[in-house]
Amino acid sequence: MISVVIPVYNEVNTIKEIVRRVQPVDLVKEIIIVDDASTDGTKDILNELKDEKGITVFFHQTNQGKGAALRTAFQHVKEEIVIIQDADLEYDPQEYSKLIKPIIEGKADAVYGSRFLGGPHRVLFFWHYVGNKIFTLLSNMLTNLNLTDMETCYKIFKTSLLKQFTIESNRFGVEPEITAKLAKLKCRIYEVDISYSGRDYTEGKKINWKDGIAALYWILKYNLWSK
């Protein structure tokens, strides 16, 4: 019923563990992993995992970004519902069942797992929180949605929607891009509270202030200047 797509770049310490956490979830029928030209040994682990049942792995020859990895993965999704799962252990696959519930019940076409609806979460960076709120507010103003967490990893939607839009952004612009395109398709979007175990930069967190500046451009581009 569920296809889980995992974009990966330099996650040698976590990739095997996230796969082990996803595999026991009964609803998951396939795991599609796209390695975005990792250089830290992640490829070696994926070469071991790719022969396991239900796992498909694709390798990019050059680093292109999360959006490019998702674009590759989306071309191979077979199940009715697709879930985006980061490889960094910040999000819990045990919450898949409640995340897909609005879709299963026929209430939603897409679901966002929000880190800001009261679920348990690790306390981390104030300015990341402020930035997220600003980007979500700007996105909401242009999409006329009332999301609380536009930048969340957990975006879940009907696979049939993949035929109606194509990912253009190669990097972290993919988050506002997907949101803008779902809004333009008039999709019914639900939010569900999730837990969140964020990591800091010593633990491998990659997003930084440059990505924040870029996010402003992508929000404007995909809402005002893109079909």
Kinemage of the C-alpha trace (Angstrom):
@kinemage 1
@onewidth
@group {chain A} dominant
@subgroup {mainchain}
@vectorlist {calphas} color= white
{ca met a 1} P 0.000 0.000 0.000
{ca ile a 2} L 2.843 2.438 0.824
{ca ser a 3} L 5.980 3.311 -1.099
{ca val a 4} L 8.642 4.945 1.073
{ca val a 5} L 11.195 7.065 -0.768
{ca ile a 6} L 14.450 7.892 1.000
{ca pro a 7} L 16.838 10.484 -0.484
{ca val a 8} L 20.334 9.940 0.923
{ca tyr a 9} L 23.546 11.931 0.985
{ca asn a 10} L 26.428 11.057 3.320
{ca glu a 11} L 24.410 9.228 5.987
{ca val a 12} L 26.782 6.345 6.690
{ca asn a 13} L 25.909 6.406 10.399
{ca thr a 14} L 22.126 6.314 9.971
{ca ile a 15} L 21.082 4.770 6.650
{ca lys a 16} L 21.069 1.165 7.813
{ca glu a 17} L 19.155 2.066 10.987
{ca ile a 18} L 16.435 4.052 9.183
{ca val a 19} L 15.887 1.149 6.791
{ca arg a 20} L 15.600 -1.220 9.760
{ca arg a 21} L 12.991 1.095 11.294
{ca val a 22} L 10.950 1.334 8.095
{ca gln a 23} L 10.982 -2.369 7.210
{ca pro a 24} L 8.814 -3.636 10.132
{ca val a 25} L 5.962 -1.248 9.328
{ca asp a 26} L 3.266 -3.565 7.947
{ca leu a 27} L 1.864 -1.022 5.502
{ca val a 28} L 5.186 -0.564 3.683
{ca lys a 29} L 5.416 -2.562 0.444
{ca glu a 30} L 8.515 -1.007 -1.101
{ca ile a 31} L 11.446 1.161 -0.069
{ca ile a 32} L 13.088 3.243 -2.792
{ca ile a 33} L 16.446 4.753 -1.863
{ca val a 34} L 18.311 7.268 -4.003
{ca asp a 35} L 21.929 7.925 -3.086
{ca asp a 36} L 22.933 11.416 -4.225
{ca ala a 37} L 26.630 10.659 -4.823
{ca ser a 38} L 27.627 10.054 -1.208
{ca thr a 39} L 31.362 10.083 -0.435
{ca asp a 40} L 31.440 8.752 3.137
{ca gly a 41} L 30.797 5.020 2.732
{ca thr a 42} L 27.010 5.227 2.430
{ca lys a 43} L 27.251 3.599 -1.004
{ca asp a 44} L 28.910 0.506 0.456
{ca ile a 45} L 26.039 0.014 2.889
{ca leu a 46} L 23.453 0.541 0.159
{ca asn a 47} L 25.174 -2.032 -2.030
{ca glu a 48} L 24.559 -4.502 0.805
{ca leu a 49} L 20.932 -3.456 1.292
{ca lys a 50} L 19.908 -3.373 -2.373
{ca asp a 51} L 19.604 -7.151 -2.580
{ca glu a 52} L 17.053 -7.330 0.229
{ca lys a 53} L 13.422 -7.947 -0.646
{ca gly a 54} L 11.356 -4.801 -1.084
{ca ile a 55} L 14.354 -2.466 -1.386
{ca thr a 56} L 15.370 -0.704 -4.603
{ca val a 57} L 18.440 1.515 -4.715
{ca phe a 58} L 19.467 4.076 -7.327
{ca phe a 59} L 22.802 5.892 -7.421
{ca his a 60} L 23.435 9.397 -8.742
{ca gln a 61} L 26.892 9.847 -10.246
{ca thr a 62} L 27.077 13.501 -9.173
{ca asn a 63} L 25.598 15.304 -6.181
{ca gln a 64} L 22.452 17.137 -7.279
{ca gly a 65} L 20.365 17.636 -4.148
{ca lys a 66} L 17.282 16.326 -2.362
{ca gly a 67} L 14.872 17.466 -5.056
{ca ala a 68} L 16.799 15.604 -7.742
{ca ala a 69} L 16.873 12.464 -5.580
{ca leu a 70} L 13.106 12.638 -5.085
{ca arg a 71} L 12.570 13.178 -8.801
{ca thr a 72} L 14.468 9.960 -9.501
{ca ala a 73} L 12.590 8.043 -6.807
{ca phe a 74} L 9.143 9.242 -7.870
{ca gln a 75} L 9.647 7.754 -11.332
{ca his a 76} L 9.678 4.269 -9.808
{ca val a 77} L 6.881 4.399 -7.204
{ca lys a 78} L 4.358 1.564 -7.593
{ca glu a 79} L 2.109 1.666 -4.524
{ca glu a 80} L -1.007 3.807 -3.936
{ca ile a 81} L 0.518 6.146 -1.340
{ca val a 82} L 4.033 7.609 -1.226
{ca ile a 83} L 5.827 8.828 1.885
{ca ile a 84} L 9.003 10.911 1.887
{ca gln a 85} L 11.392 9.718 4.603
{ca asp a 86} L 14.682 11.425 5.419
{ca ala a 87} L 17.575 9.144 6.334
{ca asp a 88} L 18.717 11.055 9.418
{ca leu a 89} L 16.548 9.429 12.149
{ca glu a 90} L 14.776 12.700 12.979
{ca tyr a 91} L 11.369 11.305 11.966
{ca asp a 92} L 9.708 8.119 13.249
{ca pro a 93} L 8.330 5.551 10.746
{ca gln a 94} L 6.096 4.133 13.487
{ca glu a 95} L 3.835 7.124 12.835
{ca tyr a 96} L 3.027 6.120 9.229
{ca ser a 97} L -0.338 4.634 10.164
{ca lys a 98} L -1.700 7.875 11.618
{ca leu a 99} L -0.153 9.918 8.829
{ca ile a 100} L -1.943 8.026 6.075
{ca lys a 101} L -5.249 7.769 7.947
{ca pro a 102} L -6.832 10.916 6.385
{ca ile a 103} L -6.008 9.542 2.913
{ca ile a 104} L -7.328 6.055 3.709
{ca glu a 105} L -10.543 7.578 5.049
{ca gly a 106} L -11.017 9.548 1.837
{ca lys a 107} L -10.622 12.926 3.528
{ca ala a 108} L -7.291 13.975 2.050
{ca asp a 109} L -5.154 13.790 -1.059
{ca ala a 110} L -2.018 14.743 0.856
{ca val a 111} L -0.899 14.851 4.480
{ca tyr a 112} L 1.853 16.876 6.137
{ca gly a 113} L 3.388 15.674 9.395
{ca ser a 114} L 3.760 18.820 11.494
{ca arg a 115} L 6.464 19.234 14.118
{ca phe a 116} L 4.558 22.161 15.633
{ca leu a 117} L 1.193 20.678 16.585
{ca gly a 118} L 2.151 19.492 20.054
{ca gly a 119} L 3.984 16.232 19.453
{ca pro a 120} L 7.085 15.426 21.541
{ca his a 121} L 10.251 16.919 20.093
{ca arg a 122} L 13.853 17.551 20.957
{ca val a 123} L 14.494 21.192 21.887
{ca leu a 124} L 17.071 22.715 19.534
{ca phe a 125} L 17.677 25.887 17.508
{ca phe a 126} L 15.534 28.992 18.119
{ca trp a 127} L 16.500 30.684 14.839
{ca his a 128} L 15.726 27.551 12.821
{ca tyr a 129} L 12.271 27.637 14.407
{ca val a 130} L 11.850 31.322 13.548
{ca gly a 131} L 13.034 30.739 9.987
{ca asn a 132} L 10.638 27.858 9.532
{ca lys a 133} L 7.750 30.003 10.762
{ca ile a 134} L 8.663 32.819 8.382
{ca phe a 135} L 8.946 30.507 5.371
{ca thr a 136} L 5.714 28.734 6.244
{ca leu a 137} L 3.914 32.070 6.672
{ca leu a 138} L 5.148 33.365 3.313
{ca ser a 139} L 4.215 30.100 1.621
{ca asn a 140} L 0.766 30.219 3.211
{ca met a 141} L 0.217 33.788 2.046
{ca leu a 142} L 0.863 32.742 -1.552
{ca thr a 143} L -0.886 29.356 -1.516
{ca asn a 144} L -3.790 30.462 0.715
{ca leu a 145} L -3.178 27.449 2.955
{ca asn a 146} L -2.836 27.475 6.738
{ca leu a 147} L -0.024 24.981 7.257
{ca thr a 148} L 2.036 25.076 10.436
{ca asp a 149} L 5.095 23.276 9.003
{ca met a 150} L 5.669 23.678 5.260
{ca glu a 151} L 9.299 22.520 5.544
{ca thr a 152} L 8.506 19.157 7.151
{ca cys a 153} L 10.103 16.043 5.691
{ca tyr a 154} L 6.896 14.052 6.145
{ca lys a 155} L 4.906 14.824 3.042
{ca ile a 156} L 2.536 12.006 2.120
{ca phe a 157} L 0.282 11.923 -0.906
{ca lys a 158} L -1.593 9.771 -3.340
{ca thr a 159} L 0.799 8.354 -5.919
{ca ser a 160} L -1.647 9.355 -8.664
{ca leu a 161} L -0.680 12.993 -8.013
{ca leu a 162} L 2.845 12.284 -9.299
{ca lys a 163} L 1.386 12.206 -12.812
{ca gln a 164} L 0.140 15.771 -12.375
{ca phe a 165} L 3.369 17.532 -11.424
{ca thr a 166} L 7.109 17.165 -11.916
{ca ile a 167} L 9.793 18.168 -9.445
{ca glu a 168} L 11.955 20.926 -10.923
{ca ser a 169} L 14.056 22.024 -7.965
{ca asn a 170} L 17.207 19.995 -7.366
{ca arg a 171} L 17.834 20.984 -3.764
{ca phe a 172} L 15.839 22.082 -0.718
{ca gly a 173} L 13.538 24.184 -2.872
{ca val a 174} L 11.619 20.950 -3.283
{ca glu a 175} L 9.717 21.604 -0.030
{ca pro a 176} L 7.962 24.859 -1.085
{ca glu a 177} L 7.722 23.524 -4.642
{ca ile a 178} L 5.682 20.464 -3.662
{ca thr a 179} L 3.495 22.632 -1.433
{ca ala a 180} L 2.853 25.176 -4.185
{ca lys a 181} L 2.028 22.511 -6.734
{ca leu a 182} L -0.337 20.627 -4.435
{ca ala a 183} L -2.092 23.931 -3.701
{ca lys a 184} L -2.447 24.749 -7.402
{ca leu a 185} L -3.975 21.291 -7.936
{ca lys a 186} L -6.566 22.150 -5.243
{ca cys a 187} L -5.562 19.086 -3.259
{ca arg a 188} L -7.186 18.381 0.074
{ca ile a 189} L -4.311 18.665 2.545
{ca tyr a 190} L -4.398 17.541 6.165
{ca glu a 191} L -1.814 18.086 8.905
{ca val a 192} L -1.066 15.482 11.576
{ca asp a 193} L 1.077 16.016 14.668
{ca ile a 194} L 4.326 14.055 14.737
{ca ser a 195} L 7.247 13.565 17.093
{ca tyr a 196} L 10.593 15.017 16.103
{ca ser a 197} L 14.096 14.108 17.220
{ca gly a 198} L 16.147 16.845 15.570
{ca arg a 199} L 19.915 16.654 15.380
{ca asp a 200} L 22.545 19.393 15.589
{ca tyr a 201} L 25.452 20.104 13.260
{ca thr a 202} L 27.873 17.887 15.175
{ca glu a 203} L 25.471 15.017 14.482
{ca gly a 204} L 25.335 15.683 10.747
{ca lys a 205} L 22.622 18.291 10.199
{ca lys a 206} L 23.138 19.810 6.724
{ca ile a 207} L 20.683 22.678 6.213
{ca asn a 208} L 22.106 26.171 6.889
{ca trp a 209} L 21.419 29.897 6.440
{ca lys a 210} L 22.228 29.748 2.726
{ca asp a 211} L 19.414 27.232 2.280
{ca gly a 212} L 17.158 29.656 4.138
{ca ile a 213} L 17.889 32.466 1.705
{ca ala a 214} L 17.358 30.096 -1.214
{ca ala a 215} L 14.020 29.014 0.293
{ca leu a 216} L 12.688 32.562 -0.053
{ca tyr a 217} L 13.472 32.489 -3.767
{ca trp a 218} L 11.889 29.080 -4.289
{ca ile a 219} L 8.703 30.082 -2.455
{ca leu a 220} L 8.308 33.070 -4.760
{ca lys a 221} L 9.293 31.156 -7.881
{ca tyr a 222} L 6.923 28.235 -7.515
{ca asn a 223} L 3.985 30.330 -6.366
{ca leu a 224} L 4.305 33.361 -8.669
{ca trp a 225} L 6.444 32.458 -11.659
{ca ser a 226} L 5.834 28.766 -12.274
{ca lys a 227} L 2.834 26.897 -13.641
